[in-house]
Amino acid sequence: MSTATTRPAARELDLPAVDPPIDATAGPVPLLRGLAGLQRATAMYPPGHPMIAQRLKEFAEVVKRHLTQLPPDPHDRLGSHPTIRLDLINGDVYLDGVAFHHENTADAPFARELVDLGIHSIHIADGVTPDELLGVADLLTQFREGKAGETIEDQLARRGVRHVSLGRIVPLDTRWTAPEWADAPVGPLDPDYAKSLAIAEQAFDAVAAGRGVDLVTVRDLVQLLVDKVARSNVALGQILALKQYENLTYCHSVNVATLSLLLGRQLGLDDTLLAALVETGLLHDIGKTRVPLEILKKPGTLDRSERRLIESHTTLGAEMLVETDGLYPLAPTVALEHHRDLTGRGYPDLGDAVPHALTQIVAVADTYEALTGARTYRAPTPPEQACLIMARLGGRRLNSSLVKAFVSAITFFPLGSVVRTSRGETGVVVGTSRTDPLHPVLVLVTDDPDAPRREIDTSARDSSGAYERHIVETLRPDDGRVDLTRILAPPSPGAS
């Protein structure tokens, strides 16, 4: 693993940024501080000095705690190893794919020094030893003093470093290098879900053209989502599962509104509040209709002016909604706050105010939808991994209780997920269990379209009490074999 790599730049997910307090789980600060302290000690003191030993011990403990606190894979039989991924992009630190604004902390100078040295990425894998960490610090010292004549991989190898890699991130600003994703769901859709997308597209296009928010259309769409879409297994399967498309704002908003409704029902909200929640979820990103599409879909890293324009969608949306009579009173508030976290950080700057409870619900739905959908700059994240990422964000960016309720409602392998079992079977999730969320009910997928429908319950156990099969991984349904509208549709009257 001791290779110097060139990695494509990630771009921040649609999540608020935060500078958490200093502790073992406080994001990148302890890691940067520990590495900086160790590097400076190796530069100031001779080998074997007690100060180097002390700084090495402190940094090794931070690394160990962070590795042990990385969320376990729910199906770790794949053999994946926890890895700390520290990336420096456009003045921010990305820890394990999550962005932290880092410009105003005491560790910002060290982060900038790393970038100046041409090091934008430090990955530390489970199994790393203190001697390897010391080797990395020594290498950074050589870089500072201009003595690094060999390649990075040669120097790491010479120091016996196998579990740490250093890399340079190259911005991907050429559109032809980016994967091509559809702008909306393709293939057969649930009729009511398709209708809701068509209505939303027309409504958002009208707003983009300067005609304002049509209250009647919004209320009709909310009613359609509440009464039809959220009660259809086909529609829910197409919203919850891995999405092979880069949904535009109107589609994203329909999905977030529906996911917010699922969470609201899980929380036991009454019908009036549920309707308000769906409306706020539907309109939370309305400000993006004022942001050029080429910026929303830019495949590379955003420059600072582009980033400010993206971030302005919160204030733009709030201003638009304030001017629309008849909307639920908190709709502008949710649009304004949904990129702010529980510490009052994020954008726009509103001081230390904590987001409203409805905003916190929409933020959970927004996060899941953003993770499981494709983007020009990244592939979609499988639902089970998205749930684990959200769990890590709980308590800082997201409300932990709301995350738990959301995961309880949808489970790790939600309706519509195409999965592979430990027996090599491919199936579609058609039923979930809150008491055993890792073992759903599947309909097996075969190459024979005329084969009889076969359901299997992966929670079944053999005579010894062991599970007969497990879910190994979520698959991308891109081979045309899976027709969710047929598999998830309720059986016809009289069908056996």
N, C-alpha and C positions, 0 to 999 in steps of 0.2 A: 504493500500500500504506500510505500515511500516514493511516490512519483510526483513530479511537478506537473500539474495539469492545467489546461486552459478550459475554463468552464463558461458556459453561456450565462449571461446576466439574467437573474430572476427579477421580476417586477413585483412590487408590493401587492399583495392581495387587497381586496376592498375591505380592509380592517383598520381600526384605529391604532395609532402608534402610542407607545407608553414607555416611560422611564421608570421601571419598578424599583422598590427599595432594595437595599443591598442585603441579600441573603443567598442561600444555596440555590434557590429556584428563581432568582431575580433576573433572569435573562442573561445578556452577555456581559454585564458589568463585572461580576466576580471573575469570570474567565479572562477578560481583558486585563483587569487589575492584577490578577495572579501572574499572567504571562509577562506583563510589563515589569512587575517586581522582580521576577526571576531573571529576566533579560538584563535588567540594570545591575542586579547583584553579580551576574557573571562578567559584566563589563568592568565593575569596580573592584572586585576582589579576586585574589588568586584561586586556582582550583583547590577544592577541599576546605575553603573558608567556611566557618559556621554560619555566616549570613547567607551564603548560597544554599547550604543545607536547609536552613529555616525557610527561605523563600520557596525552595523546591518542595518541601513538605506541605506548605500552605497551598501551592498551586496543584499539587497532585491530589490533595484532599478535595479541592473544588471540582477538579475533573472527575474524580471517582464519584462524588455525590451526584453530579449532573448526569453521568452515564447511567447510574442506578435509578435515577428518577425519570429517565426517558420512558414513555409509556410502552409497556410490552405489546407486541403484536398479538392480537387475539388468536392467530393461528401461526404461532412461532415455529411450527414444524417446517416452515420454509427455510429456517436456518439463518435468518437475517440477524446481523449484529448491530447493536446500538452504536450510533456514530454522532458525535457532536459536529455540527456543520456551522462554522462561523464565517460569514461572507461580508465583505465591505463594499457597498454599492452606493454611489452618489451621496456620501456623507452619512449614510445609515448603516447600521449593523444588522445583518440578517442572521438570526440564530435558529437553526433547524428550519429554515424556510420562512420564518416569521420576522417582519421588519420592526426594528426599534429605532426611533429617532435618537441619535446619540450625540448631537452636536453641542449640547449644553451640559455635558457631564465632565467630570474631572479626567476621564479616560479618553476623551476625544483626541487629545494630542497624540497619544500612542497609536490610536486607530489611524490617524492621518500619517504617522511615521511609517506604519506598515504599508500603506498605499504608496507612499513615496519610494519605498524600497521595491515596489513592484509586486507586493504580496497582498492579494485581495481576498484570499480564501485559505482558511486553516481548518482541516478536517481531522478530528481525533477519534479513532475507533476504539471500541471496547478491547481490553487487553493491553493497552498502552502501559509502559513501565515508567517509573520516575527517571531512569537513565535516559529513556527516549525523550522525555520532556526537557531534560537538561540539555540533550543534544540539540533540540530545536532552539532553545534559548541561546546556546553557543553559536548556532548558525546565524541567528538574527544579529548577534553581536558582530560576527564577521561581515555580514552585509553592511552594518552601520559603518564599520571601519574601512569599507571598500576592499576587503580581502577575499571576497567570494569569487574566485576565478573559475571554479568548476560549476557544472550544472547543479541545480538544486537536488535532483534525484541522486546524483553521485555523492554530494555532500551528506545527504540524509543517509544513504546506504553506508557511507564510510563511518558514520556515527552510530550505526546499528539501529536507526529509526525505521520501524516497519509499520507502525500504527498511526503515523501522522503524515498528512500530505499537505503541501503548500501549493497554491495555484494562483494564476492570474485570470481575472474575469474579463472577457472580451464582449463589449456591447454588441447585440445583434440588431442593427438598425437597418438592415436590408430586408425588405418584405419578402423577397423570393426565398430567403432561408427559413422563413417561418412555416409551420405546418398550416395546411389549409383546412379549417373547420367550417362546417355549415353555420349559417347565422341563426338557425332555428331548428326545431326537431324535424326530422325527415321520416318518411315512411308513414304507415297507418297510425292515426291518432284517435284517442277517445273523442267522439263527436263534440261533447260539451267542452273538453279541453281545447280542441281545435277552434271552436267558436269563441272561447274566451281569449285565445291568442289573437284571433282576427279582430275582435273588438278593441283589444288593448293596442294593437298595432295602429289601427285607425285613430284612436284617441291620442296616442303619443305623437303620431305624425302631425295631427292637428295642432298640438301644443308646440311642436318644433316649428311649425309654420307661423306661429304667433297668434293662434286663435284662442288660446287659453284653455283651462280645464273645464270640460263639460260635465257638470254635476250629475245630470241624468244618466249619462253614459257610465260614469263611475259607479253610481248606485246600482245600475242594472248589472254591471260586471261583478260587483261585490256579491249580489244576490246569486248570480250564476255560480260563482266559486263556492259559496256557502252551501247552496242547495243541491248542486249537481257535481261539480268537479271534485270537491273534497270527499264526496261519498262514492266515488267511482274507483274501484281497484285498478282499473286500466289507467286512468288519469294519474292516480297516485304513483303507480309503478313508473310512469313516464316522467314524473317529477322527482321522485326520490332516488331512482337508480342512477348509475354512472351515465353522464350525458355526453354524447359524441358530437357536440355542437357548441359553438361559441354564441350563446344567446345574447341578442341585442337587448337594450334596456327594457323594452316592452315585455319581452318573454321572461327575462330575469325578474321583473316586477310581479308578473302573474305567479311565477313559481314561489317567490318570497312571500307573497300574500297567502298562498295556499299553505305553505309550511308554517307560517305564523298562526294560521287557523288551527292546524294540527296541534301545535304547542299550546295554544289557548284552550282548546278542548281538553288537552291533557291536564291543564291547570284548573279546569272546572269553571272557566269564565262563563257568565251568562250570555244569552243571545245578543243583547244590546252591545255589550262590550266586545263580543266576538266580531260583530259587524264593523265596529269602530276599528278594531285591530286589523281586520282584512283591508279596510280602506287605507289605513296608514301604511300598511305593508305595500299595498299596490302603488302608492304615490311617493314612497320614501326616496326614490331615485329620479323623480320627475325633473330635477335640475339638470340631469345629464342630457336632456333634450336641447340644452343650450351649449353643450360641449361638442366640438367637431368630431365626427365619427372617426376620422383618421387618427385622432389622438386617443380616443377610447380603445381603438383596435391596434395601436402601435405595437409592433412585435418586439421592439427593443426597449432599453431603459428610457425613462422620461427625463428630459432636462428640467431644470428648476421652474422655468416659466410654464412648461407643459404640466408639471405636477401641481403648480398653483392653480392652473385652470381646471384640472381634474378636481382638486379639493374644493373649488368654488361651487361645485354642484350642490353642496349642502345648503349654502346660503341662498343661492339662486332658487333652489326648490322651495325653501321656506318662504321666500318673498313671493313666489308665484302662488303658493297655497294660501298665504295670508290674504291675497287679493281675490280669492275665490269664495264667494258667499255660500254658506250652507254646508261646507265640509265639516267633518268632525273636528272640534276645536284643537285637538292635539296633533292633527296631521302636519301642520307646519313645524311643530316641535320635533316630531320623529324625523322629518326630513332634515332638520338642522342638526340633530344630535347623533345620528346613527353611526357616525365614525368616531365617536368619543367613548372612552372606556370608563370603568368603574372608579378610577382615581381622578376623573375629570380631565384627563389628558386626551390628546387626539386633535382632530380639527372639526370645525373652527375653534379658535381659542375662546372659551366661555368662562374662564376662571376655573374654580374647583368644583363647579356644579356637577353632580352625578346625574346621568341621563334618567329620564322618566322611565317608569316600569314598562310602559308599552314600547318605548325605544329599545329597552333591553331585550324584550321578546323578539322584536323585529331584527335586532342585531344578531341573535342566535340563528334565526332563519336565513338571514342574509349571508352569514359566514358559511353555513352548510351549503347553500346554493352556489356560492362563489367557488368553494372548494371542489364540489362534485361536477361542476361544469368546465368545459374546455375554455382556454383562453389562447389568443394568438401566441403568447409567450410561454405557454406550458400546457401539458396534457391534463385531463381531468383526474382528480384524486378519488380513488374508490371510497365508497361510503364508510366502510369500517375504519379506514385510515383517517378520513375526515372527522369521524367521531372522536378518535384519539387526539387529533390535533386540537379540536375544540375543548377536550378535557384539559389539555395543557394550558389553554388560554383562560380556563375558568379561574375566577378570583381576581384576575387582572383586567383582561379585556372583556370577558363575558361573565355573566352571573352564573356561578357554579351550579346553583339549584336549578336554573333554567336549562342549562346544558344537560344535566342529569335527567330532567323531565323530558327533554327533547329526544335524547337517546333512548329513553325508556319507551317513548311513543313510536319511534321508527325502527329501533334495534340496529345492530351493526350491519346486518344484511337485510335491507328493507325490501318491501314489495317491488317486484320487477327486476331485481338484481340477477344477473346471469353469473353463475358461480360454477366452480369445479370442486368435486368432492375428493376425499382421500382414496376413493375407489376409481378415480378417473372419469367419473360421470359428469356430464354437463347438465345443469338444470336451471330453472327460473324459480325464484322465490315467490310462492303464492300464499304463504301463511307464515306468521311470526309468532313468537311466544315471549312475553315479557319475563317469564320465569326462567327461560333458557334462550337468551337472545342470540347465542352463537350457533343454535341448531334449528333452523327454520324448516318449513315444509316446502318441498320442491316438486315441480313437474319436470320430468326428465326430457331433454331435447335430443332427438335422434335425427339421422339423415333421411328417415322414411316419413314423409308428411302424412301418410295414411296409417301410421302406427297408432295403436290405441293409447289414450292418455294414461300415463303412469305417474302417480304421486308417491313420493317417499317422505317420511318424517325422519329427518336427520337426528332427532333426539332419541330415536329407538336405541335400545341397549341389548346386548347379547346376554347369554345365561350367566356370565361372570359379572355383569353390571357395567361393562365398558361400552362406550358408544360404538355402534356398528360403523359409523362413518362420521367424518368431520368436513366442514367447509375449508378448503385449502386456500382458495383465492377467488377474488372477483374478476370476471373476464370482461373484456370490451366486446359488446355485441355488434361487431362490425362485419360479420361474415354473411349476413342476410338470412341466417338460419332461424332467428328468433322473431316471432310475431307476437308482441306483448298483447296486442288487442285481442288475439285469439286465445292466448294462454290465460290471461287474467280476466277475461269476460265471464260473467256468471253463466252457469249452464242454462241451456234453453229449456223452457217448460216441457216436462215429459222426458227429458234426457236422462239416461241411466247413469 
